[in-house]
Every structure is written in C-alpha cells, then in structure tokens.
Amino acid sequence: MRTAIVLQARLGSSRLPGKVLALLGGRTMLSQCIDRLRAHSQLPVIVATTTQAEDDLVAREAARCGADVVRGPVDDVLRRFAMAVQTYGLERVVRATADNPAVDLDAPKRTLDLLDLTHADHIVERGLPIGCVVEAVSAKAILQADELAIEPYDREHVTPYIKRLRRFHAMQALAPGHVRARTLRLTVDTAEDLDFVRRTFASVDLPEPFPLEAIIAAAQALEPLAAPRGNSRTERR
C-alpha cells in the first residue's frame, strides 16, 4: 500500500454530534464517503478516528464498509494521519473528511496525478462546491509536519502547516469546469446542512454513486442562488 485515502471521522462534533453515522440515502454518511472516495480511485480507505469509546461505533462501521482503521488522539488529527502513514508505510495520502458525503468522485485521482507531475508536497483544487474537495499530500510532508508543528490549529486541521511553510511545495489547481460551483454548500456541519444534502441526494434520479455534476444540478434546483448556508468553518473531526 503506497497510496491510500485517509478519511478523518469522529462522533464528537460540537455542532452536530454523531453526524458521520447519520443516515443519508438509507446508509451512513461514513459509508457514503468511503464508497465515493474509492469508486473511481480504486484506492484503499483508512478511517482515522479517535481512541474515545464512543468512536468504537465509527471503527465498526468503517470495518463493515471494508475500510482499514487507525485510532489516535481526539485533538491531534495530524498525529492520526502520521499514524496512518507509519502503520501502512504510505508514500502519498489523499486527505478527506467524513462530513463531506458529496465529495467529487474524480478528485482523488486528479490531485494525485498533479502531485506526481509537479513533485509537490500538497495539492488542493479551487472552484469545487464547499464539501467536495480532497487534498493530496506527500507522506514525507505529513511526517515532517507531525514532528515540527506545535500550534493547536495546525494539529487539528492537518495541512495548514504544510501550506504555510516555504520548506514545503504546496500548490492550488483549478477544478474542471463541469464541477465548479464554489458557493454551493454540500458539506454537513449543521442539522440544516444534513437536511439539505438529504433532499439533494433524494432528488438525483441516477444510480449511486452520483456524479458530482448531477448532485450540483439537483442542489441548485433546490436552492437556485447556490448561496452558502450557515458557518463554513472547518472544524476538528
């Protein structure tokens, strides 16, 4: 296993506790995320959760979905990613979060291809809806960040340290035009978000996993202005 998708997930969300196991389309959000992330990439998924007893449920659901699991500190998500790198001997990582059930099916491959082409340490795409983005990161950068980063924000959010320091080569790319909708909010951070994503998925008349462009069209039909709703701040997971 040289490359894997590391999916951070925990039950203890401050604004919507238990959301990663909330039902969406008849199954959990965690299951939706795992299936979407590996549908086109064909990569293994490693769920990085906490050692808290409540996250035994996350670990069991991840295993039921055929994902591997690593468990680490609640507040130190960067450490969880470093544990995944060390445990599985990874060279490249796709970072994803389990509150993004509409993640773009093709984003893992696109970002990894660009990581290889540019020899960068970090790649992220601009223009996708909020909640549809992944990050491709070199394992070396994750391990260095884990060793050096001391600010709580850097450890909670995994990649800010890599994006900020000049010692790393971090790049942004423009997402393909057919999946650009940067003001559309498809992440699940609140009960309102969950309701909107549920209604959006229910209105897509295609087999799963739905292409992101179909999800965008359905969401925009429900919410024509495609304006962000609520607080778009990324929280610790």
N, C-alpha and C positions, 0 to 999 in steps of 0.2 A: 504494500500500500504506500505509494509515493505521494499521492494526492488524495485528499478527502474533503468533503464538506463538513465543517464543524458548525453545528446548529445549537446556539445557546438557548436554554429553556429552563424556566423555574416557575413554580406555582405562586410565589410570594410577590406578585405585582402589587404596587401600592395603590394604583387606581382601579384595577380590575383583577382582583385576586382569582387565581385558578383559570385565567383566560386561555392558557395553552392547551388545556383539556376541555375547553368549551366546545360544544358541537357546532359544526359547520358543514352543511350538506350531508348530514347523517353520520359524520365521524369527527374525530377531534381535530382541532387546529394543528396540533403537532403532527398528526397523521397526514393532513393536507400538505403541510410544509415538507415533510420527508418525501412524500411521493412527487411533489412538484420539483423539488431540488434534484432528484436523481432521474426524473423522467427522460430528459434529453441528454444529461451529462453522463449518465451511467456510472456515476461516482459513488463510492460508499459514503454514508452519512454517519457521523459521530455526534451524538447528542451530548452536549456539555452542560450538565446540571449540577446542583449543589449536593452537599452531604446532609442537608436537612432531612429529617424523617418524612416531612410532607412530600418531598421530591422523590420518594420511593415510587410514587404513582407515575411520575414523569419517566423514571427509569424503566418501569414495567411497560408503559405504553410504547416507549422507544423500542424496547426489545420485541414487543409484539409486532411492531412495524418493520422489523428486520434491521434496525439501526444498532450500531455499537454505542456504548455509553462510557463517558468519563465523569467523575464526580469530584468537585473541588469546593473552594470557599464561596460563600454567598456573595461577599462584597468584591471579590477579586476575580473578575471574569477573565482578565488577561492570563491569570495563573491557570484557569481551566483550559484555555487554548494552548498554553505551553505544555500542560499535562497531556493533551491530545497529541501534540507534536512528538513529545518524548515517548509516549506509550506506543505509538504506532509508527514511529520512525518516518514521519512525514517530511516531504521537501516543499510542498505547496499546500496551501489551505484556502478554501473558499469559506468566508465567514458569512453566516446567515443567522437570523433571529426568528424565534418561533411565534412571534406576533405578526408575522408577515405572510399570511396564507395565500396571497395573490402574487407571490414572488415570480418574476419572469422566468419561464421555463428555459430560455436560452442564455440567460445572464451568466451562469457559472462557466459555460464553455467560452463565451465571448471574452470574459475578463481573464480567464486562464490563458487563452490564446494570446492576448495582448501582453500579459505578464511575461510569457515566454519570448514573444517577439522583441520586446523592449528591454528585457532583463531587469525590469523594475522590481521594487520590493512590495509595491502596493498599487492596485488598480481599482478604481471605482468609476461608475458611469453616472453621467448627469442626464437629466431630462425624463427619467422614468417616474411614474407615479410614486408618491410617498408610500413606502412599504413594499416596493417591488425590486429593491436594489440588493445586490450582494457585493462583497469585496474579495478580491483575490490578493493573497498575501504570501510572501515567501516565508517558509518556516524559520529561516535564519533570522529574519526581521522580528518575528514573534518572540523567539528565544532571547534576542538582544533586548527587546523592549521589556520582557519579563524580568530580565536581570537588572535593567537600569531605571525603569520608570518608578517613580515614588509618589507622584501626585494621585490622590484617590480617583479623580476624574479619569486619568489615563488608564488606571487599572480597571475601572468599572466599564469603560467603553472600548477597550481593546486596542483600537487603531489610532486614536488621536496622537499619541506619542510618535508613531511611525510617520504619520502625515506631517507632523510639525518639524521634526528634526532634519537638518540638512544631511546628516550622515546616511539617511535613507533616501531612496529614489522612489517618490510617490507621484503618481500620475492620475489625471482625470481623463475620461473619454466620453464622447457624446453617444448616447444610446441611439439605436436605429430609429428612424422617423416614425415607423408604424407603431411603436410602443412608447412614444413620448407623450406625456401628459403630466407635466411636473407639478401642477396644482391639485391634481386629483389625489385624495387621501384614501388609501387602501390598507393602511396598517390598522391594527386593533390595539388601541390603548385605553379605550373607554367603552362603556356599555353602548353608547351611541354608535361608535365605530363598528362594534360587533353586529349590531342590528343592520347597519348599512351594508356591510360585507355579506351578511346572510341574505339580505334581499337581492343584492347584486348577483351572487352565485345562483340563487334560485331562478333568476331571470335569464340565465345563459342556457340556450337550448342546443347544447353540444355535449358529446361525451367528455368525461374528465380524463386527463387534466385539461382544463380550459386554456386555450391560448390567451396570452395577456391582452392582445388586441380585442378579443371578444369580451373579456372582463371589463376593459376600458369602455367599450361601446355600451355595455349593459349599465355600468355605473353612471356614465354620462347621460343615459336615457332617464335614469332615476334622479339625477342631480345635474341638470343641464349646464349650470355655471361651473361645475367641477371645482368649486372653491374648497380650500382646506377647512376641515371642521375640527374644532377643539384645539388641544395642545399638541403640537407636532414634535415636542421634545422627546428625544430618545431616552428611555430610562434604563436603569440597570436590569438585567434579566438573569 
